[in-house]
Structures are given as C-alpha cells and as structure tokens.
Amino acid sequence: QKEVEQDPGPLSVPEGAIVSLNCTYSNSAFQYFMWYRQYSRKGPELLMYTYSSGNKEDGRFTAQVDKSSKYISLFIRDSQPSDSATYLCARDAFFSGGYNKLIFGAGTRLAVHP
Amino acid sequence: DTAVSQTPKYLVTQMGNDKSIKCEQNLGHDTMYWYKQDSKKFLKIMFSYNNKELIINETVPNRFSPKSPDKAHLNLHINSLELGDSAVYFCASSQEGIYEQFFGPGTRLTVL
C-alpha cells in the first residue's frame, strides 16, 4: 500500500467549476500536509500547506485535512484554464537527526477547459 | 533569477553509458534533494544532503552516486544506465527545519 494514495485522473472540468482534489494517507503520526502544483514540463511548486487538522484558505484555493479519516483535500473555486496542471499532495515524514522528507502522492492531472 | 537550476535539461543516451546531472541553488539553503519522477508522474525521493553530508538514501541502486561539493551544489552520477532509469530527475532544496522544498526544472533522461 502506498503511503499517500491519490487518484491520477485525468479530471476535466469547465471553466468556473469548483474542483475537489483528494488524497488519503495511511499513517496518522504526521502533521504537515502539502499541495504542490506541477505544470507540464516544469518542476513542482508549493501551492499550500496545512499543519495538523482543519482548513486553510488562499484566494481561490482551500486546503483541508481531516485526520480522523486520514483525508486531504484541495478545493479550487472558479477554476481557470491556467489551473490546468498536475496536483501532487504530500505529507512530511521525520527522519533521523531531525531532518524531514516528503512523501508524495501520484498526482492528479486537472484540465480546465474554456 | 533562477532559484534551483539543473543541467542538462534533456539527456538521451545508450544503455550501459555513464552520465551526470548537475544541480545548483542560489537560495542559501542547506538541504538539497534528488527526486525521480516516472512516466506516471510518481515523484519519489532518492537522496538528500544537508551541508554536504548525505542524510537520506532511499534504497537506490549503487549505480547512482550523488555528490555535494558544497551546500549550493548537488550532482548525480549514474553508471551503467538501464532502460528503467528513463525518467525525469528533479533537484530540490530547502532550509533546514522548513518543509517547503523548491524544485528545479527537471532533467529528462531517456535511455535507449
């Protein structure tokens, strides 16, 4: 079982739609959850991160963590064609010496069409 | 200003060859990483260095040898390339204790 499960899509929505992207994770000991956005032929860039449970909002984007169900969600309101990308969820994993590494999901490919 | 840069951007080579990829970051970070992204977009960590010291080695074949000459540079040398090594390799960096990692543009390696 992968540590972070994510539906690879593709997900195709019309412009203006509300998009819901989801991940599940298997180990509840972790605190930081992140969403990275990756445009085609580019490196991933951090979109949002949340600590522990709850919601975090940034403009049209809302990240949500439900630790009881081990569910991570990213909502995009009023989706735009420029939101077309692959969205990768990630969680932290502590490493010896106090270092951390990130465990990524497989990524969901989103296409927003005009 | 490029934060994390990688060279080359594309690399096409024959099976059995040896090749290197270079990474440089100008963010002043002290931790750098190599990731491998396969054709299904799955991004998996390979190595991490902190201040030139190897801190993470994720069961990568020993044909892969990273090297960090200083904390701004992290190179990856691959011996005896195999077809399964074809992927996009990303370099990333972060400040110690901070979870955000900044990624380079990737090196697309194709082994024929």
Interface residues (C-beta under 8 A of the other chain):
Chain A: P8 Y32 M34 Q38 R41 K42 G43 P44 E45 L46 Y49 T86 L88 D92 F95 G97 G98 Y99 N100 K101 L102 F104 A106 G107 R109
Chain B: V4 T31 Y33 K40 K41 F42 L43 K44 I45 S48 N50 I55 I56 F90 A92 E96 G97 Y99 E100 Q101 F102 F103 G104 P105 G106
